[in-house]
Amino acid sequence: LFGMTQAQLNAETEKSLAAAAASIAAGATVKGTGGAIVGTIDAVDADTVTIKLQSGSLIRVPRSGIAPGTDGVVVGLTAAELEAQATSANAAPAAQ
């Protein structure tokens, strides 16, 4: 049993979702799947989040690949996986 009406429950759910979405903002700490800090959010747009890794590299991940956590934002990759992606993106050959 709930001690609230459907309208109150809906309002609380919307409030929680808005707070979670607001936590995904520039400057927020990002942790990897292992719980280690991987970097901070540099920028957010409708589809992607740019993360500044601890190495200083920037990497863009789909917004669906991150989620608000209890202690910051969580990305669905480890620090090593993010670094590998950033390295391979920067090592792409120049157009000829």
Sequence and secondary structure as in RCSB ss.txt:
>XXXX:A:sequence
LFGMTQAQLNAETEKSLAAAAASIAAGATVKGTGGAIVGTIDAVDADTVTIKLQSGSLIRVPRSGIAPGTDGVVV
GLTAAELEAQATSANAAPAAQ
>XXXX:A:secstr
  SS HHHHHHHHHHHHHHHHHTSSTT EEE TTS EEEEEEEE SSEEEEEETTS EEEEEGGGEEEETTEEEE
SS HHHHHHHHHHHHT     
